[in-house]
Amino acid sequence: MKKEQQIDLYYQMVLIRRLEERGAELYQAGKIGGFMHLYIGQEAVSTGLIAAREDRDRVITAYRDHGVALNCGISANEVMAELLGKATGTSKGKGGSMHMADTSKNMWGGHAIVGGHLPIASGFALGDQYAGNDNITICMFGDGATNIGYFHEALNLSKTWGLRVLWVCENNQYGMGTAVGRASAVTEIRQKAEGYGMKNGQADGMDVMKVYDAAKDAMKFIRENSQPYLLEIDTYRFRGHSMGDPERYRKAEEVKKWQENDPIGIFNKYLLDKKIASRKQLDEIEARVEEEVAKSVEFAEASPEPALEELFTDIYAD
């Protein structure tokens, strides 16, 4: 990867972090309604993963989707406007936090129903198979989704039919407030692929370059063999499951230990140690992000609410 690309990854990670921190403030101020799930701590996962894809490859994810949207090229203005339920949002203000999408950028949405998007991913890949191309569908989901029927049905079909799906489990150690070990008989999630004879791997989700390398290898295998692959990425969310989470299920010491392994801090040090970027360059990126996020809030707050007649549009496909 070229130096400029690596520096851009740092920009993307900082943008996710700052936009979400500002979003949390706006939520607490009552300007954002509904549920909101923050990606803080997991920035290296989607950033490294999506950097490894080709533009023709689809991305579909669960409800912790703000970072994925930004990585796919949806602007901070559109994401912030969607959070505030404005007409200028990426889903016209009708989706909110959990439904960021832009099919023109091959970002096929955040999905609020746990695991509900996994069969859709198999469907995308089946369509590509019929079309005779070697596009890949990247399907991201949490560890909690691996204990439900959708997961097993989708993986089984993808292996049976030889579908090009990169299944990505973002294992942030908790399904809502339940630790993986208390909900899953198999705590090393990637092993669940073995039941379907599916190739699988694991990556450190706190290191963006390790995620990138693992994703590159997995996609190379998928394209060359026309077979699915399950990649488990170990990570950790620094904030609660959602904005209303009292976090009584984990100790402050545990969170602090993981925060010492901050993915942005790790990548900052990597860029400096490898002399890929200077301290001044990284400081300038952070200042640029602060300005971009501030402008996105101004844009969103100045944007109009969706018109009443919008209740009746976008219900059926043309």
N, C-alpha and C positions, 0 to 999 in steps of 0.2 A: 504494500500500500504506500502511495506517495505521501510525502510530508504534509502536503496541503489537505489531503483526504483525512489524515489522522487529526490534524488541527480542527478540521470541520466536525469530526466526531466529538471533540471536546466541546465545541460550540453547541452541538445538538444536546449533549448531556446537561450542560449548564442551563440551556433554554428550558428543557423539561423541568428541571429542579426549580428554577425561578418562577416559571409560569404557574406551577402547581402551588408553590408557597404563596403566591399572590392570590391564586384561586381559593386557597384555604381561608385567607383573610376575608375575601369577598363572601364566601359561604357563611362564615361566622357573623358577617355584617348583615346577613339576610338577603343578599343580592343574587345568590344562586340557590335554586330550589331543588327538591328531590334528593336523590342519593349522589354521593361523589366519593370515588375511591382513588386515593393518591398513589402515584407510582414512585414516590420518593424512596430512594435506596435501590431501586431496580432499573435505573436508567441505562446501565451498561447492557442489559439484556436486549431490549428492542433496538438500541443504537447499533450494537455489534451485529445483531441478526439481520436487520434490514440493510445495513451497509454491504452485506454479503450477497444480497439478492440481485437479480437482473430486473430491470423495470417491468418486464413482461410477467414476472412472477407475482401472483396474488398474495395478499396478506389479509387474514381474518383473525379476530381476537375476541377476548372476553370484555368485561365491563371496565377493567383498569386500562383504559385505552388512550388517554391524552398523549402519553409519550409516543405511542405507536403512530398516532395521527401526525405528530410533528415530524417524526423520522421519515414518514412516507411523503413529506413535502406539503402537508396542509399547513397553512400559515398560522402564526400565533394569533393574528387578528380573528381568523375564522374559528379557531379553537376557543378563544376567550368569549367570542360572541355567542357561540353555541352553549357554553357554560352558563351564560347569562340569559339564555333563551331568546336571543335576538334573531331577526330575520336574516341578518348577514352571516349567521353561523353556518358551518359546513353542512348541517342538516336543517337549515332554515329556521333554527330555533325550536324545532319540534322533537328533537331527539335528546338534547341535553348531554350531560356528562357521559352516559353509558352508550351513546349511539353516534360516535364520531365516524364519519364515512366520506369517502370521495372515490367513486369507482374510476374516475378519469386518472387517478393516481394508483389504481389497483389496490386501494385500501377499502376492503369490503365490509368494514364496519366493526364496531364494538357491539357485543351482544350481551344482554342483561340476564338471560336465562343460563344458569350454569351448565356448560357442556352442550347447550342447544345448537351451537354453531359447528360442532365437530362433524355431524353428518352432512352439513352444507359444504364443508371443505372437501369431503369425499365426492360430493356431487360436482363441485368445480373441477376436480381432477378427472372425473369420469368424462366430463365435457371436453376437456383438453385431449383426453385419450381418443375420443371419437373424432376430434378435429385433426388428429395426427401430428400434434406438436409436442415439444418436450418442456412446456412451461411447468413450473412448480407452484403448488399451493402451500403457503406457509400458514399453519394453523397454531395459534398460541392459546394456552389455557393454563389454569392454575392446578396445583396438586389435588385440590378437592374434587375437580372434575374427573379425576381418574378412577373414582370409586362409583361411578354411575353407569347406567346402561349405554348412554350415547357414546361414551368413550370406547367401550368394547365393541359395539356395533360398527362404529366408524373405522376403528383400527382393523377389525376383521375384514370388512369389505375392501379397504385399501390394499391389504395384503393379498386377499383372494383374487382381486381383479388387477393387481399390479399397477396401482395408481401412484402418481408422482406427488406425494404429500410429505412435507416436512412437519411432523408433529412435534411441537415444542412445549414441553411442560415447564412453566416458570414455577419452580418449587421454592416458594418463599417461606416454607416451614409451617405455615398455618392455613387451614381452610376456615375462613372467618376466624373464630376464636379457638379452633380445635387443632392441636399439634398433629402433624402427619402420623406420628407413631401411635396416636390414640384412635385414628380413623382408618388407617390402611394396614392390612396384614403385611404388605410389602412396602417397606419404607424407602427403598432405593427404587424410585418410580420407573426408571428406565428398564428395570427387570420385567415390568408388566408386558413389554413388547415381546419378550421371549415366548410367551404363550401363543403368539401368532407367528413365530418364526421370523420376526422382524428385526433387522439390524438396528442397533441402538448405541447411544453414547451419552457422555456426561460432560458438562463444562462448568467452570467457575464463573458464576454470573456477576461477580463483583469486579471482574477484569474484562473490559470491553474488547481487548485484543484477543483474549482467549475465547470469548464468545464468537468473535468474527472468524477466527481460524476453525473452530469446531463447526460453525454453520457452513463455511466454505467447503469443508471436507464432506459434510453430510449432503449438501446440494450436488456436489460432484458425483457422489455415489448414486443419488436419486436419478439424476439426468442420464448417467451412463447405463444404469441397470433397469430403469423404469420400475422402480420399487420404492415403497415408502420407507421412512426412517424416523425413529423416535429419539429426540434429543432432550435430555433432562438438563435444565440449567438451574443450578443451586444459587439462590439469591435470598434477599431479606427485605421486607418493607419496614422502613423506619417509623412510619406512622401507623395508625390503627387500620383495621380492615376497611372501614368507611369513616366519614366524618363524625358519626354518632357513636363510635366505638369507645367504651370506657377503658379498654385494654386491661382488664383484670386477670386475664389468662396468662400473662407473661410478666416477668420481673424487669424492673428498670435496668438492672445489671446486665441482663441478656441483651437488651436493645443497645445499651452503651457499648458492649463488646463488639457487636456487629457494626455500629457506627464508626468504630475505629478502623474498620475495613471499608470506608466510604469509597464507592466506585469512582466518584469524581476526583477525590484526593489521590487514589491509586493512579489514575490516568494522568493527572497533573504531574505527579512525581515522575512517571514514565517519560512523559514528553520532555521534561526538564533534564532528566538523567541521560536520555538518548540524544540530547541537544537537537530535538526535532522542533522545539519552540523555546522562546526565551520567556522569562518571567514577565517582561513587558508585554509580549504578544498575548499571553494568557490573561493578564490583567485587562488588556484592551478588549478581549473577547467578552470577559465578564461585564465590563462597562457597557459594551454594545448590547448585550443581552438585557441588562437592566433597563436600558432605554427602549428596546424593542417590546419588552413586557409592559412597561409603563404606557407606551403608545397603544398596545393591544387593549388595555383596560379603557383608555380614552375612547378608542374606536368602538368597543363593545357598549359602553355606557351611552354613547351618542347614537347608536344604531336603533332603528325602530323595532317595536314589538311585531310579531307576525300578525298580518291582517286576519280578521275574523273568518273570511272565506277560505283561509288556508286550512281550516279544519276539514275541508272537503277535498283537498288536493293531495296527491301522492299516496292515495289509498290503494289504487289498482295500477298495475303496470300498463303502459300504453299498448 
